[in-house]
Amino acid sequence: MDSFSPPLSKLADHFIEIWSFSGKGSNTQVVRSFELYPKNAAGRIALSMISYFFQKAVQKHLVSMEESFDPA
C-alpha cells in the first residue's frame, strides 16, 4: 500500500501486507501481518504508536471474516 493521503503521507512511505495460510483438513489458519516503512524518525515514532491500534483493527477484521464464513 502506498500513495497515502495526509497526514499519513507525511509519516509513511509504504506498507507491505502479508497473508499466510496453512491448514489441515477443513481448517485453515490465516496470519495477516504488515511491514510499515516510515519516511523519517518522526514517522517511525508515530507508526509505532499507530501500529498498536492497527493491529487491533486487523484482528477485529479477521474475527469478522471468520464469523461471516459460510462453507455451504
mmCIF file as Biopython writes it, N, C-alpha, C and O atoms, coordinates in Angstrom:
data_model
#
loop_
_atom_site.group_PDB
_atom_site.id
_atom_site.type_symbol
_atom_site.label_atom_id
_atom_site.label_alt_id
_atom_site.label_comp_id
_atom_site.label_asym_id
_atom_site.label_entity_id
_atom_site.label_seq_id
_atom_site.pdbx_PDB_ins_code
_atom_site.Cartn_x
_atom_site.Cartn_y
_atom_site.Cartn_z
_atom_site.occupancy
_atom_site.B_iso_or_equiv
_atom_site.auth_seq_id
_atom_site.auth_asym_id
_atom_site.pdbx_PDB_model_num
ATOM 1   N N  . MET A ? 1  ? 0.854   -1.158  0.000  1.0 0.0 1  A 1 
ATOM 2   C CA . MET A ? 1  ? 0.000   0.000   0.000  1.0 0.0 1  A 1 
ATOM 3   C C  . MET A ? 1  ? 0.906   1.229   0.000  1.0 0.0 1  A 1 
ATOM 4   O O  . MET A ? 1  ? 1.913   1.287   0.706  1.0 0.0 1  A 1 
ATOM 5   N N  . ASP A ? 2  ? 0.517   2.202   -0.810 1.0 0.0 2  A 1 
ATOM 6   C CA . ASP A ? 2  ? 1.279   3.440   -0.850 1.0 0.0 2  A 1 
ATOM 7   C C  . ASP A ? 2  ? 0.373   4.578   -1.317 1.0 0.0 2  A 1 
ATOM 8   O O  . ASP A ? 2  ? -0.840  4.407   -1.433 1.0 0.0 2  A 1 
ATOM 9   N N  . SER A ? 3  ? 0.959   5.720   -1.579 1.0 0.0 3  A 1 
ATOM 10  C CA . SER A ? 3  ? 0.209   6.905   -2.015 1.0 0.0 3  A 1 
ATOM 11  C C  . SER A ? 3  ? -0.873  7.289   -1.010 1.0 0.0 3  A 1 
ATOM 12  O O  . SER A ? 3  ? -2.036  7.470   -1.369 1.0 0.0 3  A 1 
ATOM 13  N N  . PHE A ? 4  ? -0.476  7.408   0.242  1.0 0.0 4  A 1 
ATOM 14  C CA . PHE A ? 4  ? -1.402  7.754   1.311  1.0 0.0 4  A 1 
ATOM 15  C C  . PHE A ? 4  ? -1.782  9.228   1.229  1.0 0.0 4  A 1 
ATOM 16  O O  . PHE A ? 4  ? -1.040  10.041  0.678  1.0 0.0 4  A 1 
ATOM 17  N N  . SER A ? 5  ? -2.936  9.559   1.778  1.0 0.0 5  A 1 
ATOM 18  C CA . SER A ? 5  ? -3.334  10.960  1.897  1.0 0.0 5  A 1 
ATOM 19  C C  . SER A ? 5  ? -2.771  11.512  3.213  1.0 0.0 5  A 1 
ATOM 20  O O  . SER A ? 5  ? -2.446  10.749  4.123  1.0 0.0 5  A 1 
ATOM 21  N N  . PRO A ? 6  ? -2.661  12.842  3.307  1.0 0.0 6  A 1 
ATOM 22  C CA . PRO A ? 6  ? -2.168  13.441  4.564  1.0 0.0 6  A 1 
ATOM 23  C C  . PRO A ? 6  ? -3.130  13.125  5.705  1.0 0.0 6  A 1 
ATOM 24  O O  . PRO A ? 6  ? -4.330  13.011  5.457  1.0 0.0 6  A 1 
ATOM 25  N N  . PRO A ? 7  ? -2.679  12.984  6.897  1.0 0.0 7  A 1 
ATOM 26  C CA . PRO A ? 7  ? -1.319  13.176  7.385  1.0 0.0 7  A 1 
ATOM 27  C C  . PRO A ? 7  ? -0.420  11.944  7.260  1.0 0.0 7  A 1 
ATOM 28  O O  . PRO A ? 7  ? 0.790   12.042  7.467  1.0 0.0 7  A 1 
ATOM 29  N N  . LEU A ? 8  ? -1.001  10.780  6.922  1.0 0.0 8  A 1 
ATOM 30  C CA . LEU A ? 8  ? -0.196  9.557   6.842  1.0 0.0 8  A 1 
ATOM 31  C C  . LEU A ? 8  ? 0.902   9.668   5.789  1.0 0.0 8  A 1 
ATOM 32  O O  . LEU A ? 8  ? 1.974   9.086   5.959  1.0 0.0 8  A 1 
ATOM 33  N N  . SER A ? 9  ? 0.659   10.401  4.710  1.0 0.0 9  A 1 
ATOM 34  C CA . SER A ? 9  ? 1.671   10.537  3.662  1.0 0.0 9  A 1 
ATOM 35  C C  . SER A ? 9  ? 2.922   11.252  4.162  1.0 0.0 9  A 1 
ATOM 36  O O  . SER A ? 9  ? 3.992   11.100  3.574  1.0 0.0 9  A 1 
ATOM 37  N N  . LYS A ? 10 ? 2.804   12.022  5.229  1.0 0.0 10 A 1 
ATOM 38  C CA . LYS A ? 10 ? 3.966   12.706  5.817  1.0 0.0 10 A 1 
ATOM 39  C C  . LYS A ? 10 ? 4.788   11.772  6.707  1.0 0.0 10 A 1 
ATOM 40  O O  . LYS A ? 10 ? 5.951   12.046  7.003  1.0 0.0 10 A 1 
ATOM 41  N N  . LEU A ? 11 ? 4.170   10.664  7.130  1.0 0.0 11 A 1 
ATOM 42  C CA . LEU A ? 11 ? 4.806   9.758   8.087  1.0 0.0 11 A 1 
ATOM 43  C C  . LEU A ? 11 ? 5.335   8.470   7.464  1.0 0.0 11 A 1 
ATOM 44  O O  . LEU A ? 11 ? 6.382   7.963   7.866  1.0 0.0 11 A 1 
ATOM 45  N N  . ALA A ? 12 ? 4.602   7.941   6.475  1.0 0.0 12 A 1 
ATOM 46  C CA . ALA A ? 12 ? 4.930   6.617   5.939  1.0 0.0 12 A 1 
ATOM 47  C C  . ALA A ? 12 ? 5.140   6.650   4.439  1.0 0.0 12 A 1 
ATOM 48  O O  . ALA A ? 12 ? 4.448   7.363   3.713  1.0 0.0 12 A 1 
ATOM 49  N N  . ASP A ? 13 ? 6.106   5.866   3.989  1.0 0.0 13 A 1 
ATOM 50  C CA . ASP A ? 13 ? 6.362   5.716   2.566  1.0 0.0 13 A 1 
ATOM 51  C C  . ASP A ? 13 ? 5.429   4.666   1.976  1.0 0.0 13 A 1 
ATOM 52  O O  . ASP A ? 13 ? 4.749   4.912   0.979  1.0 0.0 13 A 1 
ATOM 53  N N  . HIS A ? 14 ? 5.404   3.489   2.605  1.0 0.0 14 A 1 
ATOM 54  C CA . HIS A ? 14 ? 4.528   2.412   2.144  1.0 0.0 14 A 1 
ATOM 55  C C  . HIS A ? 14 ? 4.383   1.362   3.233  1.0 0.0 14 A 1 
ATOM 56  O O  . HIS A ? 14 ? 5.148   1.337   4.197  1.0 0.0 14 A 1 
ATOM 57  N N  . PHE A ? 15 ? 3.401   0.505   3.066  1.0 0.0 15 A 1 
ATOM 58  C CA . PHE A ? 15 ? 3.170   -0.661  3.927  1.0 0.0 15 A 1 
ATOM 59  C C  . PHE A ? 15 ? 3.175   -1.884  3.018  1.0 0.0 15 A 1 
ATOM 60  O O  . PHE A ? 15 ? 2.751   -1.809  1.865  1.0 0.0 15 A 1 
ATOM 61  N N  . ILE A ? 16 ? 3.647   -2.985  3.530  1.0 0.0 16 A 1 
ATOM 62  C CA . ILE A ? 16 ? 3.539   -4.268  2.831  1.0 0.0 16 A 1 
ATOM 63  C C  . ILE A ? 16 ? 2.629   -5.158  3.669  1.0 0.0 16 A 1 
ATOM 64  O O  . ILE A ? 16 ? 2.868   -5.365  4.859  1.0 0.0 16 A 1 
ATOM 65  N N  . GLU A ? 17 ? 1.587   -5.679  3.036  1.0 0.0 17 A 1 
ATOM 66  C CA . GLU A ? 17 ? 0.639   -6.568  3.704  1.0 0.0 17 A 1 
ATOM 67  C C  . GLU A ? 17 ? 0.940   -7.995  3.291  1.0 0.0 17 A 1 
ATOM 68  O O  . GLU A ? 17 ? 1.090   -8.283  2.104  1.0 0.0 17 A 1 
ATOM 69  N N  . ILE A ? 18 ? 1.029   -8.898  4.271  1.0 0.0 18 A 1 
ATOM 70  C CA . ILE A ? 18 ? 1.362   -10.302 4.018  1.0 0.0 18 A 1 
ATOM 71  C C  . ILE A ? 18 ? 0.262   -11.184 4.602  1.0 0.0 18 A 1 
ATOM 72  O O  . ILE A ? 18 ? -0.079  -11.075 5.780  1.0 0.0 18 A 1 
ATOM 73  N N  . TRP A ? 19 ? -0.283  -12.054 3.766  1.0 0.0 19 A 1 
ATOM 74  C CA . TRP A ? 19 ? -1.270  -13.038 4.201  1.0 0.0 19 A 1 
ATOM 75  C C  . TRP A ? 19 ? -0.616  -14.414 4.096  1.0 0.0 19 A 1 
ATOM 76  O O  . TRP A ? 19 ? -0.060  -14.764 3.055  1.0 0.0 19 A 1 
ATOM 77  N N  . SER A ? 20 ? -0.684  -15.195 5.178  1.0 0.0 20 A 1 
ATOM 78  C CA . SER A ? 20 ? -0.163  -16.561 5.181  1.0 0.0 20 A 1 
ATOM 79  C C  . SER A ? 20 ? -1.297  -17.511 5.540  1.0 0.0 20 A 1 
ATOM 80  O O  . SER A ? 20 ? -2.055  -17.263 6.479  1.0 0.0 20 A 1 
ATOM 81  N N  . PHE A ? 21 ? -1.406  -18.598 4.787  1.0 0.0 21 A 1 
ATOM 82  C CA . PHE A ? 21 ? -2.457  -19.587 5.008  1.0 0.0 21 A 1 
ATOM 83  C C  . PHE A ? 21 ? -1.821  -20.952 5.242  1.0 0.0 21 A 1 
ATOM 84  O O  . PHE A ? 21 ? -0.883  -21.343 4.546  1.0 0.0 21 A 1 
ATOM 85  N N  . SER A ? 22 ? -2.342  -21.666 6.227  1.0 0.0 22 A 1 
ATOM 86  C CA . SER A ? 22 ? -1.920  -23.042 6.460  1.0 0.0 22 A 1 
ATOM 87  C C  . SER A ? 22 ? -3.108  -23.795 7.026  1.0 0.0 22 A 1 
ATOM 88  O O  . SER A ? 22 ? -4.029  -23.193 7.578  1.0 0.0 22 A 1 
ATOM 89  N N  . GLY A ? 23 ? -3.085  -25.084 6.889  1.0 0.0 23 A 1 
ATOM 90  C CA . GLY A ? 23 ? -4.194  -25.831 7.443  1.0 0.0 23 A 1 
ATOM 91  C C  . GLY A ? 23 ? -4.127  -27.310 7.155  1.0 0.0 23 A 1 
ATOM 92  O O  . GLY A ? 23 ? -3.332  -27.797 6.352  1.0 0.0 23 A 1 
ATOM 93  N N  . LYS A ? 24 ? -5.009  -27.999 7.857  1.0 0.0 24 A 1 
ATOM 94  C CA . LYS A ? 24 ? -5.175  -29.437 7.678  1.0 0.0 24 A 1 
ATOM 95  C C  . LYS A ? 24 ? -6.661  -29.715 7.586  1.0 0.0 24 A 1 
ATOM 96  O O  . LYS A ? 24 ? -7.456  -29.165 8.349  1.0 0.0 24 A 1 
ATOM 97  N N  . GLY A ? 25 ? -7.028  -30.561 6.659  1.0 0.0 25 A 1 
ATOM 98  C CA . GLY A ? 25 ? -8.437  -30.910 6.507  1.0 0.0 25 A 1 
ATOM 99  C C  . GLY A ? 25 ? -9.270  -29.694 6.157  1.0 0.0 25 A 1 
ATOM 100 O O  . GLY A ? 25 ? -8.953  -28.952 5.227  1.0 0.0 25 A 1 
ATOM 101 N N  . SER A ? 26 ? -10.333 -29.500 6.907  1.0 0.0 26 A 1 
ATOM 102 C CA . SER A ? 26 ? -11.241 -28.386 6.628  1.0 0.0 26 A 1 
ATOM 103 C C  . SER A ? 26 ? -10.888 -27.120 7.418  1.0 0.0 26 A 1 
ATOM 104 O O  . SER A ? 26 ? -11.595 -26.116 7.325  1.0 0.0 26 A 1 
ATOM 105 N N  . ASN A ? 27 ? -9.796  -27.165 8.197  1.0 0.0 27 A 1 
ATOM 106 C CA . ASN A ? 27 ? -9.394  -26.000 8.998  1.0 0.0 27 A 1 
ATOM 107 C C  . ASN A ? 27 ? -8.280  -25.231 8.298  1.0 0.0 27 A 1 
ATOM 108 O O  . ASN A ? 27 ? -7.332  -25.824 7.785  1.0 0.0 27 A 1 
ATOM 109 N N  . THR A ? 28 ? -8.403  -23.920 8.283  1.0 0.0 28 A 1 
ATOM 110 C CA . THR A ? 28 ? -7.381  -23.064 7.699  1.0 0.0 28 A 1 
ATOM 111 C C  . THR A ? 28 ? -6.992  -22.000 8.715  1.0 0.0 28 A 1 
ATOM 112 O O  . THR A ? 28 ? -7.850  -21.327 9.286  1.0 0.0 28 A 1 
ATOM 113 N N  . GLN A ? 29 ? -5.709  -21.859 8.931  1.0 0.0 29 A 1 
ATOM 114 C CA . GLN A ? 29 ? -5.209  -20.798 9.804  1.0 0.0 29 A 1 
ATOM 115 C C  . GLN A ? 29 ? -4.737  -19.653 8.915  1.0 0.0 29 A 1 
ATOM 116 O O  . GLN A ? 29 ? -3.988  -19.862 7.960  1.0 0.0 29 A 1 
ATOM 117 N N  . VAL A ? 30 ? -5.184  -18.442 9.240  1.0 0.0 30 A 1 
ATOM 118 C CA . VAL A ? 30 ? -4.810  -17.253 8.488  1.0 0.0 30 A 1 
ATOM 119 C C  . VAL A ? 30 ? -3.989  -16.349 9.395  1.0 0.0 30 A 1 
ATOM 120 O O  . VAL A ? 30 ? -4.405  -16.023 10.507 1.0 0.0 30 A 1 
ATOM 121 N N  . VAL A ? 31 ? -2.823  -15.948 8.911  1.0 0.0 31 A 1 
ATOM 122 C CA . VAL A ? 31 ? -1.986  -14.984 9.629  1.0 0.0 31 A 1 
ATOM 123 C C  . VAL A ? 31 ? -1.805  -13.793 8.698  1.0 0.0 31 A 1 
ATOM 124 O O  . VAL A ? 31 ? -1.363  -13.941 7.558  1.0 0.0 31 A 1 
ATOM 125 N N  . ARG A ? 32 ? -2.148  -12.622 9.195  1.0 0.0 32 A 1 
ATOM 126 C CA . ARG A ? 32 ? -2.062  -11.394 8.411  1.0 0.0 32 A 1 
ATOM 127 C C  . ARG A ? 32 ? -1.088  -10.461 9.115  1.0 0.0 32 A 1 
ATOM 128 O O  . ARG A ? 32 ? -1.248  -10.169 10.300 1.0 0.0 32 A 1 
ATOM 129 N N  . SER A ? 33 ? -0.087  -9.997  8.391  1.0 0.0 33 A 1 
ATOM 130 C CA . SER A ? 33 ? 0.900   -9.111  9.008  1.0 0.0 33 A 1 
ATOM 131 C C  . SER A ? 33 ? 1.221   -7.949  8.074  1.0 0.0 33 A 1 
ATOM 132 O O  . SER A ? 33 ? 0.931   -7.989  6.878  1.0 0.0 33 A 1 
ATOM 133 N N  . PHE A ? 34 ? 1.823   -6.919  8.648  1.0 0.0 34 A 1 
ATOM 134 C CA . PHE A ? 34 ? 2.155   -5.715  7.905  1.0 0.0 34 A 1 
ATOM 135 C C  . PHE A ? 34 ? 3.573   -5.292  8.235  1.0 0.0 34 A 1 
ATOM 136 O O  . PHE A ? 34 ? 4.022   -5.411  9.375  1.0 0.0 34 A 1 
ATOM 137 N N  . GLU A ? 35 ? 4.264   -4.804  7.236  1.0 0.0 35 A 1 
ATOM 138 C CA . GLU A ? 35 ? 5.559   -4.156  7.425  1.0 0.0 35 A 1 
ATOM 139 C C  . GLU A ? 35 ? 5.334   -2.682  7.127  1.0 0.0 35 A 1 
ATOM 140 O O  . GLU A ? 35 ? 4.892   -2.330  6.033  1.0 0.0 35 A 1 
ATOM 141 N N  . LEU A ? 36 ? 5.633   -1.817  8.092  1.0 0.0 36 A 1 
ATOM 142 C CA . LEU A ? 36 ? 5.400   -0.382  7.966  1.0 0.0 36 A 1 
ATOM 143 C C  . LEU A ? 36 ? 6.732   0.308   7.697  1.0 0.0 36 A 1 
ATOM 144 O O  . LEU A ? 36 ? 7.712   0.066   8.402  1.0 0.0 36 A 1 
ATOM 145 N N  . TYR A ? 37 ? 6.771   1.164   6.685  1.0 0.0 37 A 1 
ATOM 146 C CA . TYR A ? 37 ? 8.005   1.844   6.295  1.0 0.0 37 A 1 
ATOM 147 C C  . TYR A ? 37 ? 7.874   3.352   6.509  1.0 0.0 37 A 1 
ATOM 148 O O  . TYR A ? 37 ? 7.276   4.047   5.688  1.0 0.0 37 A 1 
ATOM 149 N N  . PRO A ? 38 ? 8.433   3.858   7.611  1.0 0.0 38 A 1 
ATOM 150 C CA . PRO A ? 38 ? 8.339   5.287   7.894  1.0 0.0 38 A 1 
ATOM 151 C C  . PRO A ? 38 ? 9.239   6.103   6.972  1.0 0.0 38 A 1 
ATOM 152 O O  . PRO A ? 38 ? 10.224  5.596   6.435  1.0 0.0 38 A 1 
ATOM 153 N N  . LYS A ? 39 ? 8.884   7.380   6.798  1.0 0.0 39 A 1 
ATOM 154 C CA . LYS A ? 39 ? 9.684   8.279   5.974  1.0 0.0 39 A 1 
ATOM 155 C C  . LYS A ? 39 ? 10.840  8.908   6.750  1.0 0.0 39 A 1 
ATOM 156 O O  . LYS A ? 39 ? 11.850  9.299   6.165  1.0 0.0 39 A 1 
ATOM 157 N N  . ASN A ? 40 ? 10.685  9.003   8.068  1.0 0.0 40 A 1 
ATOM 158 C CA . ASN A ? 40 ? 11.686  9.694   8.884  1.0 0.0 40 A 1 
ATOM 159 C C  . ASN A ? 40 ? 11.542  9.255   10.339 1.0 0.0 40 A 1 
ATOM 160 O O  . ASN A ? 40 ? 10.724  8.391   10.654 1.0 0.0 40 A 1 
ATOM 161 N N  . ALA A ? 41 ? 12.337  9.853   11.221 1.0 0.0 41 A 1 
ATOM 162 C CA . ALA A ? 41 ? 12.310  9.483   12.641 1.0 0.0 41 A 1 
ATOM 163 C C  . ALA A ? 41 ? 10.953  9.775   13.272 1.0 0.0 41 A 1 
ATOM 164 O O  . ALA A ? 41 ? 10.454  8.987   14.075 1.0 0.0 41 A 1 
ATOM 165 N N  . ALA A ? 42 ? 10.362  10.904  12.908 1.0 0.0 42 A 1 
ATOM 166 C CA . ALA A ? 42 ? 9.033   11.231  13.440 1.0 0.0 42 A 1 
ATOM 167 C C  . ALA A ? 42 ? 8.008   10.197  12.976 1.0 0.0 42 A 1 
ATOM 168 O O  . ALA A ? 42 ? 7.127   9.793   13.735 1.0 0.0 42 A 1 
ATOM 169 N N  . GLY A ? 43 ? 8.139   9.779   11.729 1.0 0.0 43 A 1 
ATOM 170 C CA . GLY A ? 43 ? 7.249   8.743   11.207 1.0 0.0 43 A 1 
ATOM 171 C C  . GLY A ? 43 ? 7.431   7.427   11.928 1.0 0.0 43 A 1 
ATOM 172 O O  . GLY A ? 43 ? 6.458   6.717   12.182 1.0 0.0 43 A 1 
ATOM 173 N N  . ARG A ? 44 ? 8.665   7.092   12.261 1.0 0.0 44 A 1 
ATOM 174 C CA . ARG A ? 44 ? 8.944   5.847   12.985 1.0 0.0 44 A 1 
ATOM 175 C C  . ARG A ? 44 ? 8.241   5.854   14.349 1.0 0.0 44 A 1 
ATOM 176 O O  . ARG A ? 44 ? 7.645   4.856   14.752 1.0 0.0 44 A 1 
ATOM 177 N N  . ILE A ? 45 ? 8.317   6.978   15.045 1.0 0.0 45 A 1 
ATOM 178 C CA . ILE A ? 45 ? 7.672   7.098   16.363 1.0 0.0 45 A 1 
ATOM 179 C C  . ILE A ? 45 ? 6.153   7.029   16.216 1.0 0.0 45 A 1 
ATOM 180 O O  . ILE A ? 45 ? 5.483   6.297   16.945 1.0 0.0 45 A 1 
ATOM 181 N N  . ALA A ? 46 ? 5.617   7.799   15.266 1.0 0.0 46 A 1 
ATOM 182 C CA . ALA A ? 46 ? 4.167   7.815   15.068 1.0 0.0 46 A 1 
ATOM 183 C C  . ALA A ? 46 ? 3.648   6.437   14.640 1.0 0.0 46 A 1 
ATOM 184 O O  . ALA A ? 46 ? 2.623   5.977   15.142 1.0 0.0 46 A 1 
ATOM 185 N N  . LEU A ? 47 ? 4.356   5.782   13.712 1.0 0.0 47 A 1 
ATOM 186 C CA . LEU A ? 47 ? 3.900   4.469   13.243 1.0 0.0 47 A 1 
ATOM 187 C C  . LEU A ? 47 ? 3.962   3.423   14.349 1.0 0.0 47 A 1 
ATOM 188 O O  . LEU A ? 47 ? 3.143   2.505   14.378 1.0 0.0 47 A 1 
ATOM 189 N N  . SER A ? 48 ? 4.918   3.549   15.252 1.0 0.0 48 A 1 
ATOM 190 C CA . SER A ? 48 ? 4.972   2.582   16.352 1.0 0.0 48 A 1 
ATOM 191 C C  . SER A ? 48 ? 3.743   2.726   17.248 1.0 0.0 48 A 1 
ATOM 192 O O  . SER A ? 48 ? 3.239   1.736   17.778 1.0 0.0 48 A 1 
ATOM 193 N N  . MET A ? 49 ? 3.266   3.947   17.416 1.0 0.0 49 A 1 
ATOM 194 C CA . MET A ? 49 ? 2.048   4.154   18.211 1.0 0.0 49 A 1 
ATOM 195 C C  . MET A ? 49 ? 0.812   3.718   17.428 1.0 0.0 49 A 1 
ATOM 196 O O  . MET A ? 49 ? -0.082  3.079   17.982 1.0 0.0 49 A 1 
ATOM 197 N N  . ILE A ? 50 ? 0.761   4.062   16.146 1.0 0.0 50 A 1 
ATOM 198 C CA . ILE A ? 50 ? -0.369  3.694   15.300 1.0 0.0 50 A 1 
ATOM 199 C C  . ILE A ? 50 ? -0.473  2.177   15.149 1.0 0.0 50 A 1 
ATOM 200 O O  . ILE A ? 50 ? -1.577  1.637   15.068 1.0 0.0 50 A 1 
ATOM 201 N N  . SER A ? 51 ? 0.665   1.491   15.113 1.0 0.0 51 A 1 
ATOM 202 C CA . SER A ? 51 ? 0.666   0.042   14.865 1.0 0.0 51 A 1 
ATOM 203 C C  . SER A ? 51 ? -0.129  -0.727  15.911 1.0 0.0 51 A 1 
ATOM 204 O O  . SER A ? 51 ? -0.721  -1.760  15.596 1.0 0.0 51 A 1 
ATOM 205 N N  . TYR A ? 52 ? -0.152  -0.241  17.151 1.0 0.0 52 A 1 
ATOM 206 C CA . TYR A ? 52 ? -0.932  -0.900  18.204 1.0 0.0 52 A 1 
ATOM 207 C C  . TYR A ? 52 ? -2.411  -0.934  17.813 1.0 0.0 52 A 1 
ATOM 208 O O  . TYR A ? 52 ? -3.056  -1.981  17.879 1.0 0.0 52 A 1 
ATOM 209 N N  . PHE A ? 53 ? -2.941  0.224   17.403 1.0 0.0 53 A 1 
ATOM 210 C CA . PHE A ? 53 ? -4.352  0.315   17.037 1.0 0.0 53 A 1 
ATOM 211 C C  . PHE A ? 53 ? -4.623  -0.393  15.708 1.0 0.0 53 A 1 
ATOM 212 O O  . PHE A ? 53 ? -5.691  -0.973  15.514 1.0 0.0 53 A 1 
ATOM 213 N N  . PHE A ? 54 ? -3.661  -0.341  14.806 1.0 0.0 54 A 1 
ATOM 214 C CA . PHE A ? 54 ? -3.768  -1.024  13.526 1.0 0.0 54 A 1 
ATOM 215 C C  . PHE A ? 54 ? -3.880  -2.531  13.755 1.0 0.0 54 A 1 
ATOM 216 O O  . PHE A ? 54 ? -4.692  -3.198  13.114 1.0 0.0 54 A 1 
ATOM 217 N N  . GLN A ? 55 ? -3.078  -3.059  14.656 1.0 0.0 55 A 1 
ATOM 218 C CA . GLN A ? 55 ? -3.099  -4.486  14.976 1.0 0.0 55 A 1 
ATOM 219 C C  . GLN A ? 55 ? -4.468  -4.887  15.530 1.0 0.0 55 A 1 
ATOM 220 O O  . GLN A ? 55 ? -5.002  -5.935  15.167 1.0 0.0 55 A 1 
ATOM 221 N N  . LYS A ? 56 ? -5.026  -4.065  16.396 1.0 0.0 56 A 1 
ATOM 222 C CA . LYS A ? 56 ? -6.348  -4.358  16.963 1.0 0.0 56 A 1 
ATOM 223 C C  . LYS A ? 56 ? -7.412  -4.360  15.867 1.0 0.0 56 A 1 
ATOM 224 O O  . LYS A ? 56 ? -8.287  -5.225  15.866 1.0 0.0 56 A 1 
ATOM 225 N N  . ALA A ? 57 ? -7.352  -3.409  14.935 1.0 0.0 57 A 1 
ATOM 226 C CA . ALA A ? 57 ? -8.325  -3.337  13.841 1.0 0.0 57 A 1 
ATOM 227 C C  . ALA A ? 57 ? -8.210  -4.552  12.912 1.0 0.0 57 A 1 
ATOM 228 O O  . ALA A ? 57 ? -9.224  -5.101  12.480 1.0 0.0 57 A 1 
ATOM 229 N N  . VAL A ? 58 ? -6.985  -4.966  12.608 1.0 0.0 58 A 1 
ATOM 230 C CA . VAL A ? 58 ? -6.775  -6.130  11.741 1.0 0.0 58 A 1 
ATOM 231 C C  . VAL A ? 58 ? -7.311  -7.385  12.420 1.0 0.0 58 A 1 
ATOM 232 O O  . VAL A ? 58 ? -7.950  -8.212  11.770 1.0 0.0 58 A 1 
ATOM 233 N N  . GLN A ? 59 ? -7.061  -7.538  13.711 1.0 0.0 59 A 1 
ATOM 234 C CA . GLN A ? 59 ? -7.574  -8.699  14.441 1.0 0.0 59 A 1 
ATOM 235 C C  . GLN A ? 59 ? -9.097  -8.718  14.429 1.0 0.0 59 A 1 
ATOM 236 O O  . GLN A ? 59 ? -9.709  -9.768  14.232 1.0 0.0 59 A 1 
ATOM 237 N N  . LYS A ? 60 ? -9.700  -7.564  14.638 1.0 0.0 60 A 1 
ATOM 238 C CA . LYS A ? 60 ? -11.162 -7.463  14.613 1.0 0.0 60 A 1 
ATOM 239 C C  . LYS A ? 60 ? -11.697 -7.838  13.231 1.0 0.0 60 A 1 
ATOM 240 O O  . LYS A ? 60 ? -12.728 -8.503  13.126 1.0 0.0 60 A 1 
ATOM 241 N N  . HIS A ? 61 ? -11.006 -7.418  12.174 1.0 0.0 61 A 1 
ATOM 242 C CA . HIS A ? 61 ? -11.425 -7.750  10.812 1.0 0.0 61 A 1 
ATOM 243 C C  . HIS A ? 61 ? -11.321 -9.255  10.561 1.0 0.0 61 A 1 
ATOM 244 O O  . HIS A ? 61 ? -12.217 -9.841  9.953  1.0 0.0 61 A 1 
ATOM 245 N N  . LEU A ? 62 ? -10.235 -9.887  11.021 1.0 0.0 62 A 1 
ATOM 246 C CA . LEU A ? 62 ? -10.096 -11.337 10.839 1.0 0.0 62 A 1 
ATOM 247 C C  . LEU A ? 62 ? -11.200 -12.100 11.566 1.0 0.0 62 A 1 
ATOM 248 O O  . LEU A ? 62 ? -11.728 -13.078 11.037 1.0 0.0 62 A 1 
ATOM 249 N N  . VAL A ? 63 ? -11.554 -11.662 12.775 1.0 0.0 63 A 1 
ATOM 250 C CA . VAL A ? 63 ? -12.635 -12.303 13.522 1.0 0.0 63 A 1 
ATOM 251 C C  . VAL A ? 63 ? -13.951 -12.130 12.775 1.0 0.0 63 A 1 
ATOM 252 O O  . VAL A ? 63 ? -14.744 -13.068 12.686 1.0 0.0 63 A 1 
ATOM 253 N N  . SER A ? 64 ? -14.186 -10.943 12.240 1.0 0.0 64 A 1 
ATOM 254 C CA . SER A ? 64 ? -15.396 -10.683 11.458 1.0 0.0 64 A 1 
ATOM 255 C C  . SER A ? 64 ? -15.466 -11.587 10.231 1.0 0.0 64 A 1 
ATOM 256 O O  . SER A ? 64 ? -16.531 -12.106 9.897  1.0 0.0 64 A 1 
ATOM 257 N N  . MET A ? 65 ? -14.327 -11.775 9.562  1.0 0.0 65 A 1 
ATOM 258 C CA . MET A ? 65 ? -14.284 -12.674 8.402  1.0 0.0 65 A 1 
ATOM 259 C C  . MET A ? 65 ? -14.620 -14.103 8.816  1.0 0.0 65 A 1 
ATOM 260 O O  . MET A ? 65 ? -15.360 -14.800 8.123  1.0 0.0 65 A 1 
ATOM 261 N N  . GLU A ? 66 ? -14.078 -14.527 9.936  1.0 0.0 66 A 1 
ATOM 262 C CA . GLU A ? 66 ? -14.327 -15.883 10.413 1.0 0.0 66 A 1 
ATOM 263 C C  . GLU A ? 66 ? -15.802 -16.071 10.755 1.0 0.0 66 A 1 
ATOM 264 O O  . GLU A ? 66 ? -16.394 -17.095 10.414 1.0 0.0 66 A 1 
ATOM 265 N N  . GLU A ? 67 ? -16.386 -15.101 11.418 1.0 0.0 67 A 1 
ATOM 266 C CA . GLU A ? 67 ? -17.789 -15.195 11.823 1.0 0.0 67 A 1 
ATOM 267 C C  . GLU A ? 67 ? -18.733 -15.180 10.629 1.0 0.0 67 A 1 
ATOM 268 O O  . GLU A ? 67 ? -19.808 -15.777 10.692 1.0 0.0 67 A 1 
ATOM 269 N N  . SER A ? 68 ? -18.358 -14.513 9.544  1.0 0.0 68 A 1 
ATOM 270 C CA . SER A ? 68 ? -19.238 -14.439 8.385  1.0 0.0 68 A 1 
ATOM 271 C C  . SER A ? 68 ? -19.009 -15.562 7.383  1.0 0.0 68 A 1 
ATOM 272 O O  . SER A ? 68 ? -19.710 -15.641 6.374  1.0 0.0 68 A 1 
ATOM 273 N N  . PHE A ? 69 ? -18.036 -16.431 7.645  1.0 0.0 69 A 1 
ATOM 274 C CA . PHE A ? 69 ? -17.730 -17.528 6.742  1.0 0.0 69 A 1 
ATOM 275 C C  . PHE A ? 69 ? -18.889 -18.511 6.696  1.0 0.0 69 A 1 
ATOM 276 O O  . PHE A ? 69 ? -19.364 -18.983 7.729  1.0 0.0 69 A 1 
ATOM 277 N N  . ASP A ? 70 ? -19.334 -18.812 5.484  1.0 0.0 70 A 1 
ATOM 278 C CA . ASP A ? 70 ? -20.412 -19.765 5.264  1.0 0.0 70 A 1 
ATOM 279 C C  . ASP A ? 70 ? -19.920 -20.842 4.310  1.0 0.0 70 A 1 
ATOM 280 O O  . ASP A ? 70 ? -19.902 -20.621 3.099  1.0 0.0 70 A 1 
ATOM 281 N N  . PRO A ? 71 ? -19.513 -22.017 4.831  1.0 0.0 71 A 1 
ATOM 282 C CA . PRO A ? 71 ? -18.944 -23.056 3.983  1.0 0.0 71 A 1 
ATOM 283 C C  . PRO A ? 71 ? -19.944 -23.708 3.016  1.0 0.0 71 A 1 
ATOM 284 O O  . PRO A ? 71 ? -19.544 -24.490 2.153  1.0 0.0 71 A 1 
ATOM 285 N N  . ALA A ? 72 ? -21.204 -23.401 3.150  1.0 0.0 72 A 1 
ATOM 286 C CA . ALA A ? 72 ? -22.224 -24.018 2.275  1.0 0.0 72 A 1 
ATOM 287 C C  . ALA A ? 72 ? -22.207 -23.422 0.949  1.0 0.0 72 A 1 
ATOM 288 O O  . ALA A ? 72 ? -22.992 -23.814 0.086  1.0 0.0 72 A 1 
#
